[in-house]
Amino acid sequence: MIGPVMIDIEGQELTAEDRKLLRNPLVGGLIFFGRNFRDRAQIEALVADIRAERPELLLAVDQEGGRVQRFKGEFTSLPSMQALAARADMKRLEDVGWLLASELLAIGLDFSFAPVLDADDSHCRIVGDRSFAADPRQVGPLVSAFMRGMHGAGMASTGKHFPGHGHVLEDSHEELPVDERSLEDVMNSDAIPFVESLRAGELDAVMPAHIRFARVDEQPVGFSRFWLQDILRDKLGFDGVIFSDDLSMEGAGAAGGYGARIRAAMDAGCDMGLVCNSRLGALQALEALENFVPKVKSSERLQRMRGKPAIKSWLELEKSERWRETRNWLASM
C-alpha cells in the first residue's frame, strides 16, 4: 500500500529526522525542490539513498520549464511552455515532453507534476507563461502532443490546476482566490483542456486548484466533493490519481490547520495530499491521519504513477540521437 501523504526534505542529503519520517507508512511520496539540488551527481546519490530507505516511495518534482525548473546544470534548460508552443510544431512539443521525462526518469524519479493545462487569459500572475496558450481550445492539442512525449519516455502525466487557474488574479500560494463564474461558464471555458485530455485517456493524474468557485460550491476545489467526486469522477469518468496541491499554501488555509487540511483533502476524494515547505505541517498532517487506513483503490491508482523508463540511465540518454537533437534545437531558441 502506498501512503496518502507526500512530503519534502530541506537539504541535499537525508538527515536522521528525514529518515525517520520517510519510514512512516503514511508517507507515500517525496517531492524535490531547487534547494535539494546541487548537480546531477548529487541528486542521483540522494535519490539512491531515498530508494534504499523506502524503495516504494513515489519521487516527484515540479519540472515544467521556464520559471518552474528545479533541476538545472546538466539538465536541459527548457523555455516556458508559452514560448515553446509559439515556436514548436506538434512533433517538437512531443520531443520536448519526451526529453523532460527521460531526464528525470534517468536519475530515478517517477514523475513531474506536469503539464499545466490552465489557459492564460492574462489575469493570473501565477499561471502566465506556464500555460501553453491563452485560448482553452488551443491548449488541448498542444498538451496532448507534450503528454505523448512523456508517455513515450515512460512517465505518467499530471494535469493542473483543475478546473482551471488562469481566470483569477490572485496567487493561491498567498491567498484563496474566488471565481464568481457559474459551473456552465467554467466547464465551457477553462475546463476544456481537462475535459478533452480526460476523454482522450491522456491524463494519469489531476491536481485541483486552491480556488473557490463561489457560485458552484462553498469549498475550494481541492476540498470539494462536488468538484472531485460529482464532476471529476462521476461526470467526466476520471479514474486516475487526484493529488492535492500543496497544503501549506495560503489558499488551503480555509480548511483550518494542517490536520484539518489533510483530512478535508482525503474526504473530498484526493488520493494523496502534498505537505511541502513546512516540516511542522507535515508532522501535524501525519498525526491527524494516525488512524487512517489507506484506500486500496487509491493505492492502486498511485501505483500507476511509477516511472517506467525506456532509457534507464543518463549514460544511455547521452547516446540518444533524439535527446541530442532536441537539446540542440532548444538551445537554438
C-alpha positions in Angstrom: 0.0 0.0 0.0 1.2 3.5 -0.8 0.7 6.0 1.9 -1.5 9.1 1.3 1.0 11.9 2.1 3.8 13.4 0.0 6.4 15.3 1.9 9.7 17.1 1.2 13.1 17.5 2.8 15.1 20.6 3.5 18.6 19.8 2.3 20.7 18.0 -0.3 21.2 14.8 1.8 19.0 12.9 4.2 19.1 13.8 7.9 18.3 11.4 10.7 15.0 13.1 11.1 14.3 12.8 7.4 15.0 9.1 7.5 12.6 8.6 10.5 9.9 10.5 8.7 10.3 8.6 5.5 9.8 5.3 7.3 6.3 6.4 8.4 3.9 4.1 6.5 1.6 7.1 5.8 4.3 8.8 3.8 3.9 7.6 0.2 5.9 10.1 -1.7 8.6 12.8 -1.7 8.8 15.9 -3.8 12.1 17.6 -4.7 12.7 21.4 -4.8 15.6 23.5 -6.1 17.1 23.6 -2.6 17.6 19.8 -2.8 19.7 20.1 -6.0 23.4 20.9 -6.4 24.3 18.9 -9.5 23.3 15.7 -11.2 25.7 13.5 -9.3 24.4 14.8 -6.0 20.7 14.4 -6.9 21.3 10.9 -8.2 23.1 10.0 -4.9 20.2 11.5 -2.9 17.6 9.6 -5.0 19.6 6.4 -4.5 19.7 7.0 -0.7 16.0 7.6 -0.5 15.3 4.4 -2.6 17.5 2.4 -0.2 15.5 3.8 2.7 12.0 3.3 1.2 12.1 1.7 -2.3 8.3 2.0 -2.8 8.1 5.8 -2.4 6.9 7.9 -5.3 9.5 10.5 -6.2 8.4 13.7 -7.9 9.3 17.2 -8.8 7.8 20.3 -10.4 9.9 20.4 -13.6 7.8 22.3 -16.2 10.3 24.6 -17.9 10.7 28.3 -17.8 10.5 29.7 -14.3 9.4 26.3 -12.8 12.5 24.2 -13.3 14.0 22.8 -10.1 16.9 20.8 -11.6 19.3 22.8 -13.8 23.0 22.4 -14.6 23.3 19.3 -16.7 19.6 19.1 -17.2 18.4 20.7 -20.3 17.3 24.3 -19.9 13.7 24.4 -21.0 11.8 27.5 -22.1 8.4 28.4 -20.7 5.6 26.4 -22.3 4.1 29.5 -23.7 7.4 30.3 -25.5 7.8 26.7 -26.6 4.2 26.5 -28.0 4.8 29.7 -30.0 7.8 28.1 -31.8 7.3 24.4 -31.9 5.1 22.2 -34.1 3.4 19.1 -32.6 6.5 16.9 -33.2 8.7 19.3 -31.4 6.3 19.5 -28.5 6.3 15.7 -28.3 10.1 15.6 -28.4 10.4 18.2 -25.5 7.9 16.2 -23.4 9.9 13.1 -24.1 13.2 14.9 -23.2 11.8 16.3 -19.9 10.5 13.0 -18.8 13.6 11.0 -20.0 16.0 13.2 -18.0 14.0 12.8 -14.7 13.5 9.0 -15.2 17.2 8.5 -15.9 18.1 9.7 -12.4 15.4 7.6 -10.7 12.4 9.9 -10.3 8.9 8.7 -11.1 7.2 11.8 -12.5 7.0 15.6 -12.8 3.8 17.4 -11.8 3.3 18.4 -15.5 1.8 19.7 -17.7 0.0 22.9 -16.8 -3.5 22.7 -18.5 -4.5 26.2 -17.3 -5.3 28.7 -20.1 -3.6 32.1 -19.7 -6.1 34.8 -20.2 -3.7 37.4 -18.7 -5.4 37.6 -15.4 -3.4 35.2 -13.2 0.2 36.1 -12.4 0.9 32.6 -11.1 0.0 30.9 -14.4 1.1 33.4 -17.1 3.8 31.8 -19.4 3.5 28.5 -17.7 0.4 28.0 -19.9 0.6 26.6 -23.4 -1.9 29.1 -24.7 -4.5 31.8 -23.9 -7.4 30.1 -25.6 -8.5 26.9 -23.7 -9.4 25.4 -27.1 -5.8 25.7 -28.2 -4.4 24.3 -25.0 -5.8 20.8 -25.6 -3.9 19.8 -28.8 -0.7 21.3 -27.5 -0.6 19.5 -24.2 -1.7 16.3 -26.0 1.5 16.3 -28.0 3.6 17.1 -24.9 2.0 14.2 -23.0 2.5 11.8 -25.8 6.2 12.5 -25.4 6.1 12.0 -21.6 4.2 8.7 -22.1 6.7 7.6 -24.7 9.5 8.1 -22.2 7.7 6.1 -19.6 6.3 8.9 -17.4 2.8 9.4 -16.2 1.2 12.9 -16.7 -0.4 15.2 -14.1 -2.7 17.9 -15.4 -3.0 21.0 -13.2 -4.8 23.0 -11.8 -8.4 21.6 -12.3 -10.7 23.0 -13.5 -8.5 26.0 -14.4 -6.5 28.6 -12.5 -6.0 31.1 -15.3 -9.0 33.4 -14.8 -8.3 34.6 -11.3 -5.9 37.4 -10.5 -4.9 36.1 -7.0 -2.0 33.7 -6.4 -3.2 30.8 -4.3 0.2 30.5 -2.7 -0.6 33.7 -1.0 -4.4 33.8 -0.6 -7.6 31.9 -1.6 -8.8 33.2 -5.0 -12.5 33.4 -5.6 -14.0 32.9 -9.0 -17.6 34.1 -9.4 -18.4 32.3 -12.7 -21.1 29.7 -13.0 -20.4 26.0 -13.4 -21.5 26.2 -17.0 -19.2 29.1 -17.7 -16.2 27.3 -16.2 -16.9 24.0 -18.0 -17.3 25.7 -21.3 -14.0 27.6 -21.0 -11.1 26.9 -18.6 -12.1 23.2 -18.1 -12.0 22.4 -21.8 -8.4 21.2 -21.8 -9.0 18.9 -18.9 -12.2 17.5 -20.4 -10.6 16.8 -23.7 -7.5 15.2 -22.2 -9.6 13.1 -19.8 -11.8 11.8 -22.5 -8.8 11.0 -24.7 -7.4 9.0 -21.8 -4.2 11.1 -21.8 -4.2 12.2 -18.1 -2.9 9.9 -15.5 -3.4 12.3 -12.6 -5.0 15.6 -11.9 -4.1 18.3 -9.3 -7.1 20.6 -8.3 -6.7 24.3 -7.8 -6.9 26.0 -4.4 -9.7 28.2 -5.8 -13.3 28.7 -4.5 -15.9 28.9 -7.3 -18.4 30.8 -5.2 -21.5 30.1 -7.4 -20.6 26.4 -7.6 -19.6 25.2 -4.1 -18.5 26.9 -0.9 -15.5 24.7 -0.6 -12.2 25.3 -2.6 -11.9 22.7 -5.4 -9.3 20.6 -3.6 -11.6 20.2 -0.6 -14.8 19.8 -2.6 -16.6 16.5 -3.0 -18.8 18.2 -5.7 -15.8 19.1 -7.8 -13.7 15.9 -7.2 -16.5 13.3 -7.0 -19.6 14.6 -8.8 -17.7 16.4 -11.6 -14.3 14.8 -12.0 -15.0 11.2 -11.1 -18.7 10.8 -11.9 -19.4 13.2 -14.8 -16.0 13.1 -16.5 -15.3 9.4 -15.6 -11.8 10.1 -14.4 -10.2 7.1 -12.6 -6.7 8.3 -12.3 -4.9 9.9 -9.3 -6.1 13.1 -7.6 -3.2 14.9 -5.9 -3.9 17.8 -3.7 -1.9 20.9 -4.4 0.5 21.9 -1.6 -1.5 22.1 1.6 0.9 24.6 3.0 -0.3 27.2 0.5 -2.4 30.1 1.9 -5.2 29.1 -0.4 -5.5 25.8 1.6 -5.9 27.7 4.9 -9.6 27.9 4.5 -9.9 24.3 5.8 -8.1 25.2 9.1 -4.8 23.7 10.4 -2.7 21.1 8.7 -4.6 18.2 10.3 -7.9 19.6 9.1 -6.5 20.3 5.6 -5.2 16.8 5.0 -8.5 15.3 6.3 -10.5 17.6 4.1 -8.5 16.7 1.1 -8.9 12.9 1.8 -12.6 13.3 2.5 -13.1 15.2 -0.7 -11.5 12.4 -2.8 -7.8 13.1 -3.0 -5.6 10.0 -3.3 -2.5 11.8 -2.0 -2.0 15.1 -0.2 1.1 17.2 -0.6 2.5 18.9 2.5 5.6 20.9 1.5 7.8 23.6 2.9 6.6 23.0 6.5 8.1 20.2 8.5 5.7 21.0 11.4 2.8 21.0 9.0 3.9 17.5 7.7 4.1 16.2 11.2 0.7 17.6 12.1 -0.9 16.1 8.9 0.6 12.7 9.7 -0.6 12.9 13.3 -4.1 13.7 12.0 -4.1 10.6 9.9 -2.7 8.3 12.6 -5.8 6.0 12.4 -6.3 6.5 8.7 -6.4 3.3 6.7 -5.1 3.9 3.1 -7.7 3.0 0.5 -6.9 0.1 -1.7 -8.3 1.9 -4.8 -6.1 5.0 -4.1 -3.0 2.8 -3.7 -3.8 1.1 -7.0 -4.1 4.4 -8.7 -0.9 5.7 -7.2 1.0 2.5 -8.4 0.3 3.6 -11.9 2.4 6.8 -11.4 5.6 4.7 -11.1 8.2 5.6 -13.7 8.7 3.0 -16.4 11.8 4.4 -18.1 12.5 3.5 -21.7 16.0 4.9 -21.1 17.3 3.8 -17.8 20.5 5.8 -17.2 22.0 9.2 -18.0 24.8 7.5 -19.9 22.3 5.8 -22.1 20.4 9.1 -22.5 23.5 10.8 -23.8 23.8 8.2 -26.5 20.3 9.0 -27.7 20.2 10.9 -31.0 16.7 12.1 -30.2 17.9 13.6 -26.9 20.9 15.4 -28.5 18.9 16.7 -31.4 16.0 18.0 -29.2 18.5 19.6 -26.8 20.3 21.3 -29.7 17.0 22.7 -31.0 16.1 24.0 -27.6 19.5 25.7 -27.3 18.9 27.5 -30.6 15.6 29.0 -29.5 
